[in-house]
Amino acid sequence: MTTPYSTTTPPGPARFLLLGDSHAGCVGRAAQQAGLPFVGGPVGSGRDFLGPFLDADDGEGDGDGHGDLVFRDAAARQLVREFLERLGVTGFAGLGVPLVCTFGLSAHTVATRQNWDVHRDRHGTVPERFLRSGLFADLVRAGVRGALAFYDRAAALGLRVLAPMPPQRVPGMSEPAVFFAAQDVIGTELAARGVELIDLRARVTDGAGHQRPVFCQADDTIHGNLAFGRLVVAELLDAGL
């Protein structure tokens, strides 16, 4: 897990809550460098937020029949509780700042090669017609059902949520065609739930759609670097955070 970030230092009160997997790390570092006050950071790995990761809350919720968001994992639950306390609230229902979140956007995990072997044609490729099919979309939605449930609950609580699309990096464990198609399905699902997508693909990719090295973390095959995080932060500021 990437080390969490949390700051409410000058120039003022926290402008947003940052939650996510390791993809949130470069966003937190860039916000810190820019002196943009926020609370939060990564609270687990990408895989932790694909399947179900919330428990039902039987408390009062927001008074409209919508329970709050309670994480199953004890470590994540404790981190989130600490973040909310720093914002002066006891739950998401009282959150007064936007939520910037990367849950469910680890498309490289969804695109793990062996998961799609059964769908390959005789040439060993995953056909384009399958990637455009309703079956493929259903499989992707099932694969990220936990994240979608989180965004459903966030929408029910009336939260403003912004989600940076993932760095366009496809490690060797992943099928590139599935990666690109899956993230489009996930993005569509998030947008349908009112999530504001921070989509930098046109600005950070080469002609093949892959992230340019200048925006890649040099010591791994998955993450964006500080320069990528700065672009995300600039988009957040443009969105009014």
N, C-alpha and C positions, 0 to 999 in steps of 0.2 A: 504494500500500500504506500502511496506517496504521502509524505508528511503533510498533515493538514496545515492550512494557513488560517490566521484569524487576525484581523486588525480593525480597531476602531480609533486609531490614532488620528491626529490632525491630518487633513484640514477640516474635519467635521464628523458628524454621526455617520454610521454605516449607510452606504447607498444601496447595498443589495446583500442577499444571502447567497453564497456559493456552495453548491452541493454537487457531488458527482463521483466519478471514478478518477483514475489517474489523468484522464484527459483534462480535468479541471485544474491540474497543477500549473500548466503554463499560463492559464488565465489568472490564477492567484498571484503568480510571480510578477506578471506584467502589471496587475493592479497595484501591487505593493510598490513596484518601481515607480509607477506614475503617481504615487501618493493618493490613490483613490481608496477611500475607506470602505471596507466591507467586512463581513464575518463569514467564516466557513472555509471549505476546501474539500479535498477528496476524503471520502469516508469508507472506501472499499475498492475492490477491483471491478473491472467491467463485468465480469461474469456474475458478480454478486447481485447485479441489478437488472438481470434479464428475466429470470424466473421469478415467481412470487417472493417478495421480500418484506411485505407489510403484514401486520396483524390488525384485525378489527379493533377499533377503539370503542368501548362501551360507555365512554364518558359523555359529557354534555355536547362535545363538538362545538359547532358554531351556533347552536340553537335552532338550526333549520333541518335537523335530522342527518347532518353530515358529520361523521366522526372524524377525529383528527388523524394524522399520519403517524403510525407507530412502527418503527423498524424492528424486525424479528431479531436480527443479529445484535447481541448485547453491546459489542464495541461500537458499532455504527450508531445504535440508539443513544449511547452515552455521549458520543461526539455531537450528534444532532441536538441533544438536550442542552449541552454546554453552549452551542452556537446560539440556540434560541434564547437562552438565559442572558447572553451578552446583548441580545437585541431587546431585552426587557419583556419577553413574552414567554408563556409556558407551553405553547403549541403553535402549530402552523395556522390554526384558525385565527390567531391574533396577529399574524405576521403583517407588518405595515410597510415592508419594503419588497421590491421584486425578488423573485427567486431565479437565479441563473443555475441551470442544471444540465448535466451531461448523462443522466441515467438513460440506459437503453441505446445509446449511440455508439457502442463498441461494435461497429459493423464487421470488423475483422473477426470477431468471435463468432458471430452469426454465420459468417462465410467460411468457417473451418472446412477444409476440403473434404474430409471423409464423410461429413454430414450430408453431402450432396452426391456421393458416388452413385447412388441408386438411380439418379436422374440423368446420368451422362448418356450420350449417344454412342454409336459404334466407333466414333472418332475420339472418344474420351473427353469430349467437351460438354458443358451444360448448355443445352440449346437456348437460343435467344427466345424462341417461342414459349419455352417453359418459364423463362425469367419474366415474361410479360403476362403470364397466366394468373388466373384467380387462385389456383392451387399454390403457386409460389408465394403470392401475397399472404394467403392463409397460413402457410408454414412460417413465414417471417413473423407474422403477428403472434403466432403461438410461441415462437422463440423468444419474443420480448414482452410476453403478456404481463410480467411483473412490472416492468417499466410503464406499460400502457395503463395499468391499474393505478400506478402512482399519479400519472398525469390526469387520469379521470378524477381522482380524489382531489388533486390540487385545483382542478377546474370547479369542482363542486364547492370548494371552499372560497372560490372567487379570487384565487391568487393570480398575480401576473407572473407568467413563467417565460423565460427566454432560454433557448437551448442552442448552443453552438454546434453546428454540424461537425463531425469528426474530421481529424486530419486525413487527407486522402493518401493514406499509406497502407499498402497491402503486404503483410508479411508472408513468408513462404508457406506458413501453415494454412493460408486462406486462398480461396478461389477468387481471382480478381473480378470476373463477371458477376459473381454472386455478391461480392462486396458492394459494387456500384449499384446493382439492382436493389439489394436489400436496404441500403441506406435511403434510397428513394421511397421505398414502401414505408419505412420508419418515419421519415420526414413528413410524408403525407398524413400518416396517422397522428403525429404530434400536432400538425397544423389543424387537423380536424378537431382537436381538443383545445384549440385556442392558444397553443404554444407559439411563441414568436421565434422563428428559426433565424439564427445568425449563420448565414450561408456565405462562406468566403471562397467557395470552389473556383469561381471564375478568376479570382485574384491570386490564388496560390498554386495553381496547377499548370502542368505542361500540356502539350498537345494531346497526350494520351490520357489525360485526366488524373495523373499522379502528382502528388505534392512535390513542388520544386525543392531542391536541397536547402536553399536558403531559409526555408520555413520548417525544416525537419530537425528533430533532436538527433544529434550526431551519434550518440552512443546506443541507439536502439532502432528498431524497425517499425515502430508504431506511433510514437508521439510527435506532436508539434513542439517547436522550440519557443524561446522567448519572443522572437520576432512574430511568430504566429499568434502567440498570446496577446501581443500588443495590438494586432489587427482586430482580434476579438474585442478587446477592451475599447478600442476606438469605435467599433460598431455598437457596443453597449452604451457608450456616451452619446452617440448619435441617436440612439433609441430613447434617450431621456433619463438614463440612470445617473 
